[in-house]
Amino acid sequence: MERVYKGITFAEDYNKSFEDFKAELGSTHDFLAIPSAKREAELKKAYEIATGKTSVSKADGDSVKPATKK
C-alpha cells in the first residue's frame, strides 16, 4: 500500500523517529502552510502514515492517539 500524505509519498520502509521526521519535514512548504496551532497534529498524522504506526509512541518523543472523525 502506498503511503501518501497531501502529495508526499513516503518509502514503504520509512522508520525514522518522530523527532527526525519533524526535523526533516516540519519546515517544508507543505507544513508551513498549516497554521502553527495545528501543525504538530498534522505532523503526527503524516508520521503515522509514513511509518504505518497507529500512534506516535513515547519513544518517538510524544504520545498521541490517532485522529478520529466526528
Backbone bond lengths (Angstrom), bond angles and torsions (degrees), N, CA, C in turn:
res aa  C-N    CA-C-N  psi(-1)  N-CA   C-N-CA  omega(-1)  CA-C   N-CA-C  phi
1 M - - - 1.452 - - 1.533 109.18 -
2 E 1.299 115.75 131.52 1.458 120.26 -179.43 1.528 109.83 -73.85
3 R 1.316 116.46 137.43 1.457 122.22 -179.42 1.526 109.23 -104.36
4 V 1.345 115.37 104.40 1.461 121.33 -174.59 1.520 109.50 -130.03
5 Y 1.326 115.52 135.92 1.462 122.41 174.82 1.516 107.59 -131.42
6 K 1.325 117.04 114.68 1.470 123.40 177.29 1.530 112.47 44.49
7 G 1.314 116.16 49.11 1.453 121.08 176.92 1.516 115.51 86.59
8 I 1.320 118.41 -5.78 1.464 122.14 177.79 1.527 107.23 -94.96
9 T 1.326 116.87 121.04 1.460 121.25 178.40 1.521 108.57 -100.83
10 F 1.327 115.65 127.64 1.464 121.89 -178.62 1.525 110.04 -102.60
11 A 1.328 115.51 149.66 1.459 121.21 176.53 1.525 109.37 -63.81
12 E 1.319 116.61 145.67 1.466 121.33 -179.68 1.535 111.95 -59.33
13 D 1.311 117.05 -31.00 1.469 120.32 -176.58 1.530 112.96 -100.73
14 Y 1.329 118.07 21.84 1.471 121.25 -179.62 1.522 108.68 -60.96
15 N 1.345 116.33 125.13 1.460 118.89 -176.43 1.528 113.29 -146.30
16 K 1.301 117.77 28.27 1.462 120.50 178.50 1.519 109.87 -75.94
17 S 1.321 115.87 163.89 1.466 120.35 178.15 1.530 109.94 -71.24
18 F 1.328 115.63 162.06 1.458 119.96 178.23 1.528 110.74 -60.59
19 E 1.319 117.02 -39.67 1.466 120.08 179.44 1.529 111.38 -61.99
20 D 1.322 117.74 -41.31 1.468 121.04 176.56 1.528 110.89 -65.36
21 F 1.320 115.70 -43.05 1.463 121.39 178.15 1.520 110.30 -58.51
22 K 1.325 115.46 -47.98 1.466 121.72 -179.08 1.534 110.98 -62.25
23 A 1.324 116.94 -41.26 1.462 120.83 179.08 1.529 111.34 -65.70
24 E 1.323 116.94 -38.18 1.462 121.50 -178.47 1.523 112.95 -73.92
25 L 1.320 116.62 -42.12 1.456 119.82 -170.44 1.521 115.33 -112.03
26 G 1.306 118.19 -15.13 1.461 121.58 -174.81 1.513 115.08 -61.31
27 S 1.311 116.80 -23.84 1.464 119.16 -178.31 1.535 112.71 -105.83
28 T 1.325 116.84 13.50 1.466 119.63 176.90 1.524 109.92 -78.90
29 H 1.317 116.36 159.76 1.468 120.40 -177.90 1.525 112.11 -58.73
30 D 1.337 116.86 -30.03 1.467 120.11 -179.78 1.522 111.40 -61.42
31 F 1.318 116.74 -39.84 1.466 120.57 -178.09 1.524 112.61 -91.94
32 L 1.316 117.46 -30.21 1.463 119.18 177.61 1.521 111.75 -67.11
33 A 1.322 116.77 -22.20 1.467 120.87 177.96 1.531 111.63 -73.78
34 I 1.328 117.10 -14.77 1.465 122.09 -179.94 1.525 108.12 -88.21
35 P 1.323 118.43 134.21 1.467 120.46 177.96 1.529 110.68 -53.61
36 S 1.319 116.44 140.62 1.469 120.96 -173.76 1.523 113.02 -56.38
37 A 1.319 117.82 -30.88 1.462 120.77 -179.77 1.533 111.90 -66.22
38 K 1.327 117.20 -24.76 1.469 121.55 -178.10 1.524 112.75 -107.82
39 R 1.314 117.06 -8.75 1.467 121.13 -172.68 1.525 112.95 -61.56
40 E 1.330 117.80 -44.56 1.470 120.95 -178.59 1.530 110.72 -60.56
41 A 1.322 116.87 -43.50 1.466 120.61 179.31 1.533 110.62 -63.36
42 E 1.324 117.27 -39.79 1.463 120.88 179.18 1.525 110.97 -68.83
43 L 1.336 116.74 -37.20 1.462 119.71 175.61 1.524 110.20 -61.44
44 K 1.312 116.62 -40.71 1.471 120.65 179.36 1.518 111.13 -66.04
45 K 1.332 117.34 -40.35 1.466 120.63 176.65 1.527 110.34 -61.15
46 A 1.324 115.84 -46.34 1.458 120.28 -179.42 1.523 110.74 -64.02
47 Y 1.327 117.10 -39.01 1.460 121.36 178.88 1.528 110.58 -63.39
48 E 1.314 116.70 -41.32 1.464 120.69 178.53 1.526 110.56 -62.16
49 I 1.323 116.99 -39.49 1.457 120.98 177.18 1.529 110.02 -67.52
50 A 1.320 116.79 -45.11 1.465 121.59 -176.93 1.524 112.49 -62.42
51 T 1.321 116.56 -38.45 1.459 120.32 -175.27 1.522 113.59 -98.08
52 G 1.321 117.01 -15.24 1.453 120.30 -176.71 1.515 112.81 79.14
53 K 1.332 116.81 7.41 1.465 121.17 178.24 1.517 109.02 -79.77
54 T 1.330 115.92 154.95 1.457 119.63 178.16 1.514 112.08 -91.57
55 S 1.329 117.41 -11.18 1.462 120.96 174.69 1.513 109.13 -160.59
56 V 1.324 115.94 159.34 1.452 122.02 175.93 1.516 105.83 -84.47
57 S 1.325 116.94 120.90 1.462 120.51 -176.14 1.518 111.45 -83.50
58 K 1.330 116.13 166.14 1.458 120.40 177.46 1.519 110.31 -60.87
59 A 1.321 117.38 -31.93 1.462 120.90 177.57 1.522 111.03 -64.04
60 D 1.321 116.35 -24.39 1.461 121.00 179.08 1.520 112.23 -90.91
61 G 1.323 116.89 8.99 1.454 119.83 173.91 1.501 115.38 105.59
62 D 1.324 118.38 -9.93 1.455 119.86 -177.73 1.518 108.09 -166.42
63 S 1.273 116.78 168.54 1.446 121.17 176.46 1.512 108.73 -127.16
64 V 1.309 115.31 126.82 1.465 119.63 -179.67 1.518 108.76 -148.69
65 K 1.312 116.86 141.84 1.463 121.00 175.08 1.520 108.11 -88.27
66 P 1.302 116.91 153.44 1.465 119.17 179.39 1.528 110.81 -59.85
67 A 1.293 115.46 149.01 1.454 120.53 179.21 1.522 109.51 -69.58
68 T 1.316 115.98 142.67 1.457 120.44 176.86 1.510 108.65 -123.80
69 K 1.322 115.59 145.79 1.464 119.78 178.53 1.517 108.55 -90.10
70 K 1.321 115.60 142.88 1.457 120.82 177.97 1.498 110.75 -99.63
